[in-house]
Amino acid sequence: MASFKKSFESLKSTSQSAAKGVTDTAVQAAQDAVQQVADSSKETANTAAQEASKQTQAVLGKAADKATDTIKEFGHKLESK
């Protein structure tokens, strides 16, 4: 009977260890997945911010060029009067 109990306790311990290993692995996989999503979101936000900055700079450059042209035209009109 003692031998049966010892075998049962060993099986119980082995089962608990295996279950803990599976649980730990699943938790780690979930944490890794969450981290990957977070990293991806950061990259996406960074890329969007860089693109918005480029577009803003382009618009400001065009506006500055237009303002320069307008000032030049005004200067030419003043010179001809």
N, CA, C and O atoms as a Maestro MAE file, in Angstrom:
{
 s_m_m2io_version
 :::
 2.0.0
}

f_m_ct {
 s_m_title
 :::
 protein
 m_atom[324] {
  # First column is atom index #
  i_m_mmod_type
  r_m_x_coord
  r_m_y_coord
  r_m_z_coord
  i_m_residue_number
  s_m_chain_name
  s_m_pdb_residue_name
  s_m_pdb_atom_name
  i_m_atomic_number
  :::
  1 25 0.827 -1.195 0.000 1 A "MET " " N  " 7
  2 3 0.000 0.000 0.000 1 A "MET " " CA " 6
  3 2 0.872 1.258 0.000 1 A "MET " " C  " 6
  4 15 0.580 2.238 -0.686 1 A "MET " " O  " 8
  5 25 1.952 1.202 0.792 2 A "ALA " " N  " 7
  6 3 2.856 2.351 0.845 2 A "ALA " " CA " 6
  7 2 3.480 2.597 -0.518 2 A "ALA " " C  " 6
  8 15 3.683 3.745 -0.914 2 A "ALA " " O  " 8
  9 25 3.780 1.534 -1.229 3 A "SER " " N  " 7
  10 3 4.365 1.646 -2.555 3 A "SER " " CA " 6
  11 2 3.380 2.291 -3.523 3 A "SER " " C  " 6
  12 15 3.757 3.118 -4.352 3 A "SER " " O  " 8
  13 25 2.114 1.900 -3.405 4 A "PHE " " N  " 7
  14 3 1.072 2.496 -4.263 4 A "PHE " " CA " 6
  15 2 0.920 3.987 -3.963 4 A "PHE " " C  " 6
  16 15 0.819 4.804 -4.878 4 A "PHE " " O  " 8
  17 25 0.906 4.331 -2.682 5 A "LYS " " N  " 7
  18 3 0.774 5.738 -2.281 5 A "LYS " " CA " 6
  19 2 1.965 6.544 -2.786 5 A "LYS " " C  " 6
  20 15 1.807 7.666 -3.266 5 A "LYS " " O  " 8
  21 25 3.161 5.963 -2.672 6 A "LYS " " N  " 7
  22 3 4.376 6.646 -3.126 6 A "LYS " " CA " 6
  23 2 4.319 6.864 -4.647 6 A "LYS " " C  " 6
  24 15 4.675 7.939 -5.131 6 A "LYS " " O  " 8
  25 25 3.879 5.863 -5.389 7 A "SER " " N  " 7
  26 3 3.741 5.989 -6.837 7 A "SER " " CA " 6
  27 2 2.704 7.049 -7.199 7 A "SER " " C  " 6
  28 15 2.898 7.846 -8.116 7 A "SER " " O  " 8
  29 25 1.602 7.036 -6.455 8 A "PHE " " N  " 7
  30 3 0.546 8.016 -6.688 8 A "PHE " " CA " 6
  31 2 1.053 9.432 -6.428 8 A "PHE " " C  " 6
  32 15 0.790 10.340 -7.215 8 A "PHE " " O  " 8
  33 25 1.776 9.621 -5.330 9 A "GLU " " N  " 7
  34 3 2.327 10.937 -4.997 9 A "GLU " " CA " 6
  35 2 3.334 11.381 -6.061 9 A "GLU " " C  " 6
  36 15 3.383 12.556 -6.423 9 A "GLU " " O  " 8
  37 25 4.121 10.453 -6.550 10 A "SER " " N  " 7
  38 3 5.094 10.768 -7.599 10 A "SER " " CA " 6
  39 2 4.381 11.188 -8.881 10 A "SER " " C  " 6
  40 15 4.766 12.160 -9.531 10 A "SER " " O  " 8
  41 25 3.330 10.437 -9.233 11 A "LEU " " N  " 7
  42 3 2.549 10.780 -10.423 11 A "LEU " " CA " 6
  43 2 1.889 12.143 -10.263 11 A "LEU " " C  " 6
  44 15 1.863 12.947 -11.195 11 A "LEU " " O  " 8
  45 25 1.359 12.390 -9.072 12 A "LYS " " N  " 7
  46 3 0.718 13.682 -8.773 12 A "LYS " " CA " 6
  47 2 1.733 14.825 -8.924 12 A "LYS " " C  " 6
  48 15 1.441 15.849 -9.541 12 A "LYS " " O  " 8
  49 25 2.907 14.636 -8.360 13 A "SER " " N  " 7
  50 3 3.957 15.654 -8.434 13 A "SER " " CA " 6
  51 2 4.389 15.901 -9.877 13 A "SER " " C  " 6
  52 15 4.568 17.043 -10.299 13 A "SER " " O  " 8
  53 25 4.551 14.819 -10.617 14 A "THR " " N  " 7
  54 3 4.949 14.936 -12.024 14 A "THR " " CA " 6
  55 2 3.875 15.666 -12.831 14 A "THR " " C  " 6
  56 15 4.185 16.511 -13.670 14 A "THR " " O  " 8
  57 25 2.618 15.333 -12.569 15 A "SER " " N  " 7
  58 3 1.505 15.982 -13.273 15 A "SER " " CA " 6
  59 2 1.450 17.472 -12.952 15 A "SER " " C  " 6
  60 15 1.236 18.304 -13.834 15 A "SER " " O  " 8
  61 25 1.647 17.791 -11.678 16 A "GLN " " N  " 7
  62 3 1.626 19.207 -11.285 16 A "GLN " " CA " 6
  63 2 2.780 19.965 -11.929 16 A "GLN " " C  " 6
  64 15 2.609 21.096 -12.383 16 A "GLN " " O  " 8
  65 25 3.946 19.346 -11.970 17 A "SER " " N  " 7
  66 3 5.105 19.986 -12.605 17 A "SER " " CA " 6
  67 2 4.857 20.206 -14.091 17 A "SER " " C  " 6
  68 15 5.183 21.262 -14.633 17 A "SER " " O  " 8
  69 25 4.281 19.208 -14.740 18 A "ALA " " N  " 7
  70 3 3.993 19.339 -16.172 18 A "ALA " " CA " 6
  71 2 2.958 20.438 -16.414 18 A "ALA " " C  " 6
  72 15 3.095 21.237 -17.340 18 A "ALA " " O  " 8
  73 25 1.925 20.469 -15.577 19 A "ALA " " N  " 7
  74 3 0.888 21.495 -15.729 19 A "ALA " " CA " 6
  75 2 1.475 22.882 -15.505 19 A "ALA " " C  " 6
  76 15 1.140 23.825 -16.221 19 A "ALA " " O  " 8
  77 25 2.349 23.007 -14.512 20 A "LYS " " N  " 7
  78 3 2.981 24.304 -14.253 20 A "LYS " " CA " 6
  79 2 3.836 24.716 -15.445 20 A "LYS " " C  " 6
  80 15 3.838 25.881 -15.842 20 A "LYS " " O  " 8
  81 25 4.570 23.748 -16.019 21 A "GLY " " N  " 7
  82 3 5.400 24.054 -17.190 21 A "GLY " " CA " 6
  83 2 4.567 24.530 -18.358 21 A "GLY " " C  " 6
  84 15 4.946 25.479 -19.045 21 A "GLY " " O  " 8
  85 25 3.428 23.881 -18.596 22 A "VAL " " N  " 7
  86 3 2.539 24.284 -19.687 22 A "VAL " " CA " 6
  87 2 1.978 25.676 -19.413 22 A "VAL " " C  " 6
  88 15 1.924 26.521 -20.307 22 A "VAL " " O  " 8
  89 25 1.562 25.906 -18.173 23 A "THR " " N  " 7
  90 3 1.006 27.218 -17.804 23 A "THR " " CA " 6
  91 2 2.058 28.314 -17.961 23 A "THR " " C  " 6
  92 15 1.786 29.373 -18.527 23 A "THR " " O  " 8
  93 25 3.257 28.047 -17.454 24 A "ASP " " N  " 7
  94 3 4.336 29.042 -17.573 24 A "ASP " " CA " 6
  95 2 4.634 29.358 -19.030 24 A "ASP " " C  " 6
  96 15 4.844 30.517 -19.387 24 A "ASP " " O  " 8
  97 25 4.653 28.327 -19.874 25 A "THR " " N  " 7
  98 3 4.916 28.515 -21.299 25 A "THR " " CA " 6
  99 2 3.802 29.332 -21.949 25 A "THR " " C  " 6
  100 15 4.067 30.218 -22.762 25 A "THR " " O  " 8
  101 25 2.570 29.035 -21.592 26 A "ALA " " N  " 7
  102 3 1.437 29.779 -22.157 26 A "ALA " " CA " 6
  103 2 1.460 31.238 -21.722 26 A "ALA " " C  " 6
  104 15 1.197 32.134 -22.524 26 A "ALA " " O  " 8
  105 25 1.773 31.476 -20.460 27 A "VAL " " N  " 7
  106 3 1.865 32.854 -19.955 27 A "VAL " " CA " 6
  107 2 2.971 33.607 -20.680 27 A "VAL " " C  " 6
  108 15 2.777 34.752 -21.087 27 A "VAL " " O  " 8
  109 25 4.128 32.977 -20.846 28 A "GLN " " N  " 7
  110 3 5.246 33.626 -21.537 28 A "GLN " " CA " 6
  111 2 4.881 33.937 -22.984 28 A "GLN " " C  " 6
  112 15 5.210 35.008 -23.494 28 A "GLN " " O  " 8
  113 25 4.198 33.000 -23.645 29 A "ALA " " N  " 7
  114 3 3.788 33.225 -25.036 29 A "ALA " " CA " 6
  115 2 2.818 34.392 -25.124 29 A "ALA " " C  " 6
  116 15 2.903 35.209 -26.040 29 A "ALA " " O  " 8
  117 25 1.901 34.470 -24.177 30 A "ALA " " N  " 7
  118 3 0.950 35.580 -24.168 30 A "ALA " " CA " 6
  119 2 1.668 36.907 -23.924 30 A "ALA " " C  " 6
  120 15 1.367 37.910 -24.571 30 A "ALA " " O  " 8
  121 25 2.614 36.907 -22.993 31 A "GLN " " N  " 7
  122 3 3.370 38.137 -22.725 31 A "GLN " " CA " 6
  123 2 4.179 38.558 -23.956 31 A "GLN " " C  " 6
  124 15 4.252 39.743 -24.279 31 A "GLN " " O  " 8
  125 25 4.775 37.598 -24.629 32 A "ASP " " N  " 7
  126 3 5.534 37.899 -25.847 32 A "ASP " " CA " 6
  127 2 4.625 38.483 -26.923 32 A "ASP " " C  " 6
  128 15 5.001 39.431 -27.613 32 A "ASP " " O  " 8
  129 25 3.437 37.922 -27.063 33 A "ALA " " N  " 7
  130 3 2.491 38.420 -28.069 33 A "ALA " " CA " 6
  131 2 2.069 39.845 -27.752 33 A "ALA " " C  " 6
  132 15 1.998 40.688 -28.647 33 A "ALA " " O  " 8
  133 25 1.792 40.115 -26.496 34 A "VAL " " N  " 7
  134 3 1.406 41.471 -26.091 34 A "VAL " " CA " 6
  135 2 2.547 42.446 -26.357 34 A "VAL " " C  " 6
  136 15 2.311 43.559 -26.828 34 A "VAL " " O  " 8
  137 25 3.776 42.044 -26.060 35 A "GLN " " N  " 7
  138 3 4.932 42.912 -26.289 35 A "GLN " " CA " 6
  139 2 5.113 43.197 -27.779 35 A "GLN " " C  " 6
  140 15 5.438 44.320 -28.166 35 A "GLN " " O  " 8
  141 25 4.900 42.176 -28.612 36 A "GLN " " N  " 7
  142 3 5.025 42.372 -30.056 36 A "GLN " " CA " 6
  143 2 3.982 43.364 -30.570 36 A "GLN " " C  " 6
  144 15 4.283 44.208 -31.414 36 A "GLN " " O  " 8
  145 25 2.759 43.260 -30.057 37 A "VAL " " N  " 7
  146 3 1.709 44.201 -30.463 37 A "VAL " " CA " 6
  147 2 2.065 45.612 -30.012 37 A "VAL " " C  " 6
  148 15 1.881 46.574 -30.758 37 A "VAL " " O  " 8
  149 25 2.576 45.733 -28.785 38 A "ALA " " N  " 7
  150 3 2.972 47.049 -28.274 38 A "ALA " " CA " 6
  151 2 4.092 47.640 -29.115 38 A "ALA " " C  " 6
  152 15 4.055 48.818 -29.469 38 A "ALA " " O  " 8
  153 25 5.090 46.818 -29.436 39 A "ASP " " N  " 7
  154 3 6.206 47.299 -30.261 39 A "ASP " " CA " 6
  155 2 5.715 47.714 -31.647 39 A "ASP " " C  " 6
  156 15 6.136 48.738 -32.185 39 A "ASP " " O  " 8
  157 25 4.834 46.919 -32.207 40 A "SER " " N  " 7
  158 3 4.295 47.219 -33.529 40 A "SER " " CA " 6
  159 2 3.508 48.525 -33.507 40 A "SER " " C  " 6
  160 15 3.600 49.332 -34.431 40 A "SER " " O  " 8
  161 25 2.735 48.723 -32.444 41 A "SER " " N  " 7
  162 3 1.958 49.958 -32.321 41 A "SER " " CA " 6
  163 2 2.866 51.175 -32.222 41 A "SER " " C  " 6
  164 15 2.588 52.222 -32.806 41 A "SER " " O  " 8
  165 25 3.957 51.022 -31.471 42 A "LYS " " N  " 7
  166 3 4.916 52.127 -31.349 42 A "LYS " " CA " 6
  167 2 5.525 52.451 -32.710 42 A "LYS " " C  " 6
  168 15 5.655 53.619 -33.076 42 A "LYS " " O  " 8
  169 25 5.895 51.415 -33.456 43 A "GLU " " N  " 7
  170 3 6.486 51.622 -34.776 43 A "GLU " " CA " 6
  171 2 5.487 52.296 -35.711 43 A "GLU " " C  " 6
  172 15 5.843 53.206 -36.461 43 A "GLU " " O  " 8
  173 25 4.238 51.845 -35.662 44 A "THR " " N  " 7
  174 3 3.210 52.428 -36.521 44 A "THR " " CA " 6
  175 2 2.989 53.893 -36.172 44 A "THR " " C  " 6
  176 15 2.896 54.741 -37.060 44 A "THR " " O  " 8
  177 25 2.904 54.190 -34.882 45 A "ALA " " N  " 7
  178 3 2.713 55.580 -34.450 45 A "ALA " " CA " 6
  179 2 3.904 56.436 -34.852 45 A "ALA " " C  " 6
  180 15 3.729 57.576 -35.284 45 A "ALA " " O  " 8
  181 25 5.100 55.907 -34.717 46 A "ASN " " N  " 7
  182 3 6.304 56.645 -35.085 46 A "ASN " " CA " 6
  183 2 6.332 56.911 -36.585 46 A "ASN " " C  " 6
  184 15 6.657 58.017 -37.017 46 A "ASN " " O  " 8
  185 25 5.992 55.903 -37.372 47 A "THR " " N  " 7
  186 3 5.962 56.059 -38.830 47 A "THR " " CA " 6
  187 2 4.921 57.105 -39.230 47 A "THR " " C  " 6
  188 15 5.181 57.943 -40.093 47 A "THR " " O  " 8
  189 25 3.756 57.058 -38.611 48 A "ALA " " N  " 7
  190 3 2.701 58.027 -38.917 48 A "ALA " " CA " 6
  191 2 3.143 59.444 -38.547 48 A "ALA " " C  " 6
  192 15 2.887 60.392 -39.289 48 A "ALA " " O  " 8
  193 25 3.798 59.582 -37.413 49 A "ALA " " N  " 7
  194 3 4.279 60.900 -36.993 49 A "ALA " " CA " 6
  195 2 5.337 61.433 -37.958 49 A "ALA " " C  " 6
  196 15 5.341 62.620 -38.285 49 A "ALA " " O  " 8
  197 25 6.227 60.561 -38.410 50 A "GLN " " N  " 7
  198 3 7.253 60.990 -39.365 50 A "GLN " " CA " 6
  199 2 6.621 61.418 -40.685 50 A "GLN " " C  " 6
  200 15 7.030 62.416 -41.279 50 A "GLN " " O  " 8
  201 25 5.629 60.667 -41.141 51 A "GLU " " N  " 7
  202 3 4.953 61.006 -42.392 51 A "GLU " " CA " 6
  203 2 4.206 62.329 -42.259 51 A "GLU " " C  " 6
  204 15 4.242 63.162 -43.165 51 A "GLU " " O  " 8
  205 25 3.536 62.519 -41.134 52 A "ALA " " N  " 7
  206 3 2.823 63.780 -40.902 52 A "ALA " " CA " 6
  207 2 3.798 64.950 -40.876 52 A "ALA " " C  " 6
  208 15 3.503 66.025 -41.398 52 A "ALA " " O  " 8
  209 25 4.952 64.737 -40.272 53 A "SER " " N  " 7
  210 3 5.973 65.781 -40.228 53 A "SER " " CA " 6
  211 2 6.471 66.124 -41.630 53 A "SER " " C  " 6
  212 15 6.637 67.297 -41.964 53 A "SER " " O  " 8
  213 25 6.706 65.106 -42.446 54 A "LYS " " N  " 7
  214 3 7.155 65.339 -43.822 54 A "LYS " " CA " 6
  215 2 6.105 66.127 -44.606 54 A "LYS " " C  " 6
  216 15 6.434 67.070 -45.324 54 A "LYS " " O  " 8
  217 25 4.851 65.734 -44.463 55 A "GLN " " N  " 7
  218 3 3.780 66.422 -45.185 55 A "GLN " " CA " 6
  219 2 3.633 67.863 -44.707 55 A "GLN " " C  " 6
  220 15 3.397 68.770 -45.506 55 A "GLN " " O  " 8
  221 25 3.772 68.066 -43.406 56 A "THR " " N  " 7
  222 3 3.681 69.426 -42.862 56 A "THR " " CA " 6
  223 2 4.819 70.290 -43.397 56 A "THR " " C  " 6
  224 15 4.609 71.441 -43.778 56 A "THR " " O  " 8
  225 25 6.015 69.728 -43.423 57 A "GLN " " N  " 7
  226 3 7.162 70.470 -43.950 57 A "GLN " " CA " 6
  227 2 6.960 70.808 -45.424 57 A "GLN " " C  " 6
  228 15 7.306 71.903 -45.867 57 A "GLN " " O  " 8
  229 25 6.403 69.873 -46.177 58 A "ALA " " N  " 7
  230 3 6.161 70.125 -47.600 58 A "ALA " " CA " 6
  231 2 5.136 71.242 -47.778 58 A "ALA " " C  " 6
  232 15 5.322 72.124 -48.617 58 A "ALA " " O  " 8
  233 25 4.069 71.211 -47.006 59 A "VAL " " N  " 7
  234 3 3.031 72.256 -47.094 59 A "VAL " " CA " 6
  235 2 3.608 73.607 -46.687 59 A "VAL " " C  " 6
  236 15 3.351 74.622 -47.334 59 A "VAL " " O  " 8
  237 25 4.388 73.612 -45.609 60 A "LEU " " N  " 7
  238 3 4.996 74.882 -45.174 60 A "LEU " " CA " 6
  239 2 5.970 75.407 -46.226 60 A "LEU " " C  " 6
  240 15 6.048 76.613 -46.460 60 A "LEU " " O  " 8
  241 25 6.706 74.502 -46.856 61 A "GLY " " N  " 7
  242 3 7.631 74.923 -47.920 61 A "GLY " " CA " 6
  243 2 6.888 75.540 -49.083 61 A "GLY " " C  " 6
  244 15 7.307 76.567 -49.618 61 A "GLY " " O  " 8
  245 25 5.773 74.916 -49.485 62 A "LYS " " N  " 7
  246 3 4.973 75.469 -50.582 62 A "LYS " " CA " 6
  247 2 4.377 76.817 -50.202 62 A "LYS " " C  " 6
  248 15 4.337 77.739 -51.017 62 A "LYS " " O  " 8
  249 25 3.914 76.926 -48.959 63 A "ALA " " N  " 7
  250 3 3.350 78.201 -48.500 63 A "ALA " " CA " 6
  251 2 4.425 79.292 -48.484 63 A "ALA " " C  " 6
  252 15 4.153 80.435 -48.850 63 A "ALA " " O  " 8
  253 25 5.634 78.942 -48.065 64 A "ALA " " N  " 7
  254 3 6.730 79.917 -48.046 64 A "ALA " " CA " 6
  255 2 7.092 80.341 -49.464 64 A "ALA " " C  " 6
  256 15 7.337 81.520 -49.720 64 A "ALA " " O  " 8
  257 25 7.125 79.381 -50.384 65 A "ASP " " N  " 7
  258 3 7.412 79.714 -51.782 65 A "ASP " " CA " 6
  259 2 6.346 80.651 -52.342 65 A "ASP " " C  " 6
  260 15 6.662 81.615 -53.039 65 A "ASP " " O  " 8
  261 25 5.095 80.364 -52.037 66 A "LYS " " N  " 7
  262 3 3.980 81.196 -52.523 66 A "LYS " " CA " 6
  263 2 4.090 82.607 -51.939 66 A "LYS " " C  " 6
  264 15 3.896 83.598 -52.643 66 A "LYS " " O  " 8
  265 25 4.403 82.682 -50.638 67 A "ALA " " N  " 7
  266 3 4.550 83.989 -50.003 67 A "ALA " " CA " 6
  267 2 5.709 84.764 -50.632 67 A "ALA " " C  " 6
  268 15 5.605 85.971 -50.851 67 A "ALA " " O  " 8
  269 25 6.807 84.073 -50.920 68 A "THR " " N  " 7
  270 3 7.959 84.725 -51.554 68 A "THR " " CA " 6
  271 2 7.586 85.256 -52.934 68 A "THR " " C  " 6
  272 15 7.938 86.380 -53.291 68 A "THR " " O  " 8
  273 25 6.874 84.444 -53.706 69 A "ASP " " N  " 7
  274 3 6.442 84.874 -55.036 69 A "ASP " " CA " 6
  275 2 5.518 86.092 -54.948 69 A "ASP " " C  " 6
  276 15 5.636 87.031 -55.735 69 A "ASP " " O  " 8
  277 25 4.607 86.063 -53.990 70 A "THR " " N  " 7
  278 3 3.670 87.183 -53.828 70 A "THR " " CA " 6
  279 2 4.412 88.456 -53.458 70 A "THR " " C  " 6
  280 15 4.098 89.530 -53.971 70 A "THR " " O  " 8
  281 25 5.387 88.347 -52.577 71 A "ILE " " N  " 7
  282 3 6.170 89.525 -52.167 71 A "ILE " " CA " 6
  283 2 6.975 90.057 -53.350 71 A "ILE " " C  " 6
  284 15 7.071 91.270 -53.542 71 A "ILE " " O  " 8
  285 25 7.554 89.151 -54.144 72 A "LYS " " N  " 7
  286 3 8.302 89.583 -55.331 72 A "LYS " " CA " 6
  287 2 7.395 90.309 -56.316 72 A "LYS " " C  " 6
  288 15 7.763 91.353 -56.855 72 A "LYS " " O  " 8
  289 25 6.201 89.751 -56.553 73 A "GLU " " N  " 7
  290 3 5.261 90.397 -57.468 73 A "GLU " " CA " 6
  291 2 4.883 91.783 -56.957 73 A "GLU " " C  " 6
  292 15 4.800 92.738 -57.729 73 A "GLU " " O  " 8
  293 25 4.654 91.882 -55.647 74 A "PHE " " N  " 7
  294 3 4.301 93.174 -55.071 74 A "PHE " " CA " 6
  295 2 5.457 94.164 -55.239 74 A "PHE " " C  " 6
  296 15 5.245 95.340 -55.535 74 A "PHE " " O  " 8
  297 25 6.684 93.665 -55.044 75 A "GLY " " N  " 7
  298 3 7.869 94.512 -55.219 75 A "GLY " " CA " 6
  299 2 7.983 95.010 -56.656 75 A "GLY " " C  " 6
  300 15 8.301 96.177 -56.884 75 A "GLY " " O  " 8
  301 25 7.722 94.129 -57.631 76 A "HIS " " N  " 7
  302 3 7.790 94.518 -59.033 76 A "HIS " " CA " 6
  303 2 6.725 95.567 -59.360 76 A "HIS " " C  " 6
  304 15 6.979 96.500 -60.121 76 A "HIS " " O  " 8
  305 25 5.545 95.408 -58.787 77 A "LYS " " N  " 7
  306 3 4.480 96.376 -59.028 77 A "LYS " " CA " 6
  307 2 4.853 97.748 -58.466 77 A "LYS " " C  " 6
  308 15 4.556 98.778 -59.072 77 A "LYS " " O  " 8
  309 25 5.500 97.750 -57.311 78 A "LEU " " N  " 7
  310 3 5.912 99.021 -56.708 78 A "LEU " " CA " 6
  311 2 6.995 99.675 -57.550 78 A "LEU " " C  " 6
  312 15 7.001 100.898 -57.697 78 A "LEU " " O  " 8
  313 25 7.913 98.887 -58.109 79 A "GLU " " N  " 7
  314 3 8.991 99.432 -58.908 79 A "GLU " " CA " 6
  315 2 8.473 100.055 -60.199 79 A "GLU " " C  " 6
  316 15 9.018 101.047 -60.683 79 A "GLU " " O  " 8
  317 25 7.420 99.467 -60.750 80 A "SER " " N  " 7
  318 3 6.923 99.972 -62.021 80 A "SER " " CA " 6
  319 2 6.050 101.206 -61.855 80 A "SER " " C  " 6
  320 15 5.698 101.848 -62.844 80 A "SER " " O  " 8
  321 25 5.696 101.547 -60.629 81 A "LYS " " N  " 7
  322 3 4.859 102.751 -60.426 81 A "LYS " " CA " 6
  323 2 5.669 103.982 -60.249 81 A "LYS " " C  " 6
  324 15 5.113 105.066 -60.070 81 A "LYS " " O  " 8
  :::
 }
 m_bond[323] {
  # First column is bond index #
  i_m_from
  i_m_to
  i_m_order
  :::
  1 1 2 1
  2 2 3 1
  3 3 4 2
  4 3 5 1
  5 5 6 1
  6 6 7 1
  7 7 8 2
  8 7 9 1
  9 9 10 1
  10 10 11 1
  11 11 12 2
  12 11 13 1
  13 13 14 1
  14 14 15 1
  15 15 16 2
  16 15 17 1
  17 17 18 1
  18 18 19 1
  19 19 20 2
  20 19 21 1
  21 21 22 1
  22 22 23 1
  23 23 24 2
  24 23 25 1
  25 25 26 1
  26 26 27 1
  27 27 28 2
  28 27 29 1
  29 29 30 1
  30 30 31 1
  31 31 32 2
  32 31 33 1
  33 33 34 1
  34 34 35 1
  35 35 36 2
  36 35 37 1
  37 37 38 1
  38 38 39 1
  39 39 40 2
  40 39 41 1
  41 41 42 1
  42 42 43 1
  43 43 44 2
  44 43 45 1
  45 45 46 1
  46 46 47 1
  47 47 48 2
  48 47 49 1
  49 49 50 1
  50 50 51 1
  51 51 52 2
  52 51 53 1
  53 53 54 1
  54 54 55 1
  55 55 56 2
  56 55 57 1
  57 57 58 1
  58 58 59 1
  59 59 60 2
  60 59 61 1
  61 61 62 1
  62 62 63 1
  63 63 64 2
  64 63 65 1
  65 65 66 1
  66 66 67 1
  67 67 68 2
  68 67 69 1
  69 69 70 1
  70 70 71 1
  71 71 72 2
  72 71 73 1
  73 73 74 1
  74 74 75 1
  75 75 76 2
  76 75 77 1
  77 77 78 1
  78 78 79 1
  79 79 80 2
  80 79 81 1
  81 81 82 1
  82 82 83 1
  83 83 84 2
  84 83 85 1
  85 85 86 1
  86 86 87 1
  87 87 88 2
  88 87 89 1
  89 89 90 1
  90 90 91 1
  91 91 92 2
  92 91 93 1
  93 93 94 1
  94 94 95 1
  95 95 96 2
  96 95 97 1
  97 97 98 1
  98 98 99 1
  99 99 100 2
  100 99 101 1
  101 101 102 1
  102 102 103 1
  103 103 104 2
  104 103 105 1
  105 105 106 1
  106 106 107 1
  107 107 108 2
  108 107 109 1
  109 109 110 1
  110 110 111 1
  111 111 112 2
  112 111 113 1
  113 113 114 1
  114 114 115 1
  115 115 116 2
  116 115 117 1
  117 117 118 1
  118 118 119 1
  119 119 120 2
  120 119 121 1
  121 121 122 1
  122 122 123 1
  123 123 124 2
  124 123 125 1
  125 125 126 1
  126 126 127 1
  127 127 128 2
  128 127 129 1
  129 129 130 1
  130 130 131 1
  131 131 132 2
  132 131 133 1
  133 133 134 1
  134 134 135 1
  135 135 136 2
  136 135 137 1
  137 137 138 1
  138 138 139 1
  139 139 140 2
  140 139 141 1
  141 141 142 1
  142 142 143 1
  143 143 144 2
  144 143 145 1
  145 145 146 1
  146 146 147 1
  147 147 148 2
  148 147 149 1
  149 149 150 1
  150 150 151 1
  151 151 152 2
  152 151 153 1
  153 153 154 1
  154 154 155 1
  155 155 156 2
  156 155 157 1
  157 157 158 1
  158 158 159 1
  159 159 160 2
  160 159 161 1
  161 161 162 1
  162 162 163 1
  163 163 164 2
  164 163 165 1
  165 165 166 1
  166 166 167 1
  167 167 168 2
  168 167 169 1
  169 169 170 1
  170 170 171 1
  171 171 172 2
  172 171 173 1
  173 173 174 1
  174 174 175 1
  175 175 176 2
  176 175 177 1
  177 177 178 1
  178 178 179 1
  179 179 180 2
  180 179 181 1
  181 181 182 1
  182 182 183 1
  183 183 184 2
  184 183 185 1
  185 185 186 1
  186 186 187 1
  187 187 188 2
  188 187 189 1
  189 189 190 1
  190 190 191 1
  191 191 192 2
  192 191 193 1
  193 193 194 1
  194 194 195 1
  195 195 196 2
  196 195 197 1
  197 197 198 1
  198 198 199 1
  199 199 200 2
  200 199 201 1
  201 201 202 1
  202 202 203 1
  203 203 204 2
  204 203 205 1
  205 205 206 1
  206 206 207 1
  207 207 208 2
  208 207 209 1
  209 209 210 1
  210 210 211 1
  211 211 212 2
  212 211 213 1
  213 213 214 1
  214 214 215 1
  215 215 216 2
  216 215 217 1
  217 217 218 1
  218 218 219 1
  219 219 220 2
  220 219 221 1
  221 221 222 1
  222 222 223 1
  223 223 224 2
  224 223 225 1
  225 225 226 1
  226 226 227 1
  227 227 228 2
  228 227 229 1
  229 229 230 1
  230 230 231 1
  231 231 232 2
  232 231 233 1
  233 233 234 1
  234 234 235 1
  235 235 236 2
  236 235 237 1
  237 237 238 1
  238 238 239 1
  239 239 240 2
  240 239 241 1
  241 241 242 1
  242 242 243 1
  243 243 244 2
  244 243 245 1
  245 245 246 1
  246 246 247 1
  247 247 248 2
  248 247 249 1
  249 249 250 1
  250 250 251 1
  251 251 252 2
  252 251 253 1
  253 253 254 1
  254 254 255 1
  255 255 256 2
  256 255 257 1
  257 257 258 1
  258 258 259 1
  259 259 260 2
  260 259 261 1
  261 261 262 1
  262 262 263 1
  263 263 264 2
  264 263 265 1
  265 265 266 1
  266 266 267 1
  267 267 268 2
  268 267 269 1
  269 269 270 1
  270 270 271 1
  271 271 272 2
  272 271 273 1
  273 273 274 1
  274 274 275 1
  275 275 276 2
  276 275 277 1
  277 277 278 1
  278 278 279 1
  279 279 280 2
  280 279 281 1
  281 281 282 1
  282 282 283 1
  283 283 284 2
  284 283 285 1
  285 285 286 1
  286 286 287 1
  287 287 288 2
  288 287 289 1
  289 289 290 1
  290 290 291 1
  291 291 292 2
  292 291 293 1
  293 293 294 1
  294 294 295 1
  295 295 296 2
  296 295 297 1
  297 297 298 1
  298 298 299 1
  299 299 300 2
  300 299 301 1
  301 301 302 1
  302 302 303 1
  303 303 304 2
  304 303 305 1
  305 305 306 1
  306 306 307 1
  307 307 308 2
  308 307 309 1
  309 309 310 1
  310 310 311 1
  311 311 312 2
  312 311 313 1
  313 313 314 1
  314 314 315 1
  315 315 316 2
  316 315 317 1
  317 317 318 1
  318 318 319 1
  319 319 320 2
  320 319 321 1
  321 321 322 1
  322 322 323 1
  323 323 324 2
  :::
 }
}
